[in-house]
Amino acid sequence: MFKQARWNEPLLLELSDNICSNVENIPEGFPKELYREKLSLPNVKEPRVIRHFVRLSQMNFGVDLGTYPLGSCTMKYNPKLADRIVSNKKIRDVHPLQPIDTVQGVLQILYELSQYLAEVTGTSKTSLIPAAGAHGELVGALMIRAAIKDKGEVSTRKEIIIPDSAHGTNPASASMAGFKVVKIPSDENGLVDVEALKSIVGNTTAGIMLTVPNTLGIFEKDILEVVKTVKDVGGYAYYDGANLNALLGKARPGDMGFDIIHLNLHKTFATPHGGGGPGAGPVCVSNDMAEFIPVPTVEFDGKKYYLNYSVPKSIGHVKGFYGNVSVLIRAYVYIRLLGASGLKEAAERAVLNSNYLLSLLNRDFYEVPYGDRVPRKHEFVVKISNKLIERGASTKDLAKALLDYGVHAPTVYFPLIVEEALMVEPTETESFDEIERYAKVLNEVAEKAYEDPERIRKTPYNTSVGRIDEVKASHPKTLCVNWSRIRKSG
Ligand SMILES: Cc1ncc(COP(=O)(O)O)c(C=O)c1O
């Protein structure tokens, strides 16, 4: 069984408070209480420093360490080549305020990336600026609003329809853009109920936002009818394409009639994800929507690349400068590395891995909500069985127990439409061996939970920290990163 690094001989960086009370030569205007006569810097030998930081790094978990099948997050392996390329000083040292003539190379990359993304989504124009998926959604919803305003319908078309199987950010984004969210329930197969949709669309409908595949990992088989139903009443169709790794090279949202698609480059195109770091949520739009795109866009006049700020009906600026360029370039490298056939293969492998893992699970412990009749794509959702719940075990217990095996738990308690949910996305970069090992571990923790629910409730046993107070842990005011304070508070 996996044993994580324990805190051993901690490096105490205690700085004595050498505040100077009686010092001459304090520069005028400098607050006296902040002045230090001499700094008491720790005097620690190199091996101790190295061991301290290596030990710290071992207390964490990441995609470079093991399987990390967080459903909805696509925590796949990011090729190191992309990091190496963005660390090249020709890219790393470029400043957004440099004269355009001196950044032609970077602009060429951004321009070509825009074209590639338009190509894979079947659209005409791309904005690379949004900094995350949810930001892309907000930009898309604002573009729908601008288009409706342009038609003089802003006072009537106030509703955005969103299925209950959508990603949680969809209703938040629509609401931030000033729309009323109308929720439609999924049918017994986890799909949009087309008859229910037909009964609620009308001249108050601004559009629909569809997460595809949805949060159950299911592709909407009636997608063409869904899009047509909304467009027939004058609404717009928005495609949350954060899960495009299930469809790359197989099907294009633009061909299905969608007006706006956002992508999560930090999911689909293997750029770093998580930890609150920079992301990229480009928005790809149809011809009709192109006139509302945020500025600036990256253009090419046949000789030179340039930034275009004159888009008369643009929704305007949505972020400083041109997006998170280092993330965009990593995505560009990933696309160039794989090529069209590689991207398609990535999608096939993502779907295969997810279905393979699902097929290996013990159905006595893991049930598939919304039935097995509809195939799953790149991710799937299971719920723990009543057999386990009656023994007093919960999804949380199983997730914690997994950590003792040196793997990360799947996403838990999401989507909200499934109680005691585990949302699993193995991703395309896991090998079959890893998938088999993960399935074995999932089955083993369920068996152990059934045999000895008392023990599982105290897991994990082998990690640096055990169960934490999750409310406190995510509350910034109580965040404490200072060793001496941790020590004092015990
Ligand atoms: C389907 C879907 N939509 C939207 C988002 C939001 O993206 P972000 O976290 O970059 O804001 C995610 C995030 O994982 C997602 O999975």
PDBQT file of the ligand as one rigid body, heavy atoms in Angstrom, charges set to zero:
ROOT
HETATM    1  C1  LIG A 501     -18.255  21.244 -18.901  1.00  0.00    +0.000 C 
HETATM    2  C2  LIG A 501     -17.546  22.387 -18.227  1.00  0.00    +0.000 A 
HETATM    3  N1  LIG A 501     -17.950  23.643 -18.456  1.00  0.00    +0.000 NA
HETATM    4  C3  LIG A 501     -17.350  24.693 -17.878  1.00  0.00    +0.000 A 
HETATM    5  C4  LIG A 501     -16.280  24.533 -17.026  1.00  0.00    +0.000 A 
HETATM    6  C5  LIG A 501     -15.689  25.731 -16.352  1.00  0.00    +0.000 C 
HETATM    7  O1  LIG A 501     -14.364  25.917 -16.724  1.00  0.00    +0.000 OA
HETATM    8  P1  LIG A 501     -13.347  26.732 -15.806  1.00  0.00    +0.000 P 
HETATM    9  O2  LIG A 501     -13.139  25.925 -14.565  1.00  0.00    +0.000 OA
HETATM   10  O3  LIG A 501     -12.119  26.879 -16.618  1.00  0.00    +0.000 OA
HETATM   11  O4  LIG A 501     -13.972  28.061 -15.507  1.00  0.00    +0.000 OA
HETATM   12  C6  LIG A 501     -15.810  23.240 -16.763  1.00  0.00    +0.000 A 
HETATM   13  C7  LIG A 501     -14.673  23.031 -15.840  1.00  0.00    +0.000 C 
HETATM   14  O5  LIG A 501     -14.137  21.993 -15.680  1.00  0.00    +0.000 OA
HETATM   15  C8  LIG A 501     -16.461  22.143 -17.384  1.00  0.00    +0.000 A 
HETATM   16  O6  LIG A 501     -16.061  20.886 -17.156  1.00  0.00    +0.000 OA
ENDROOT
TORSDOF 0
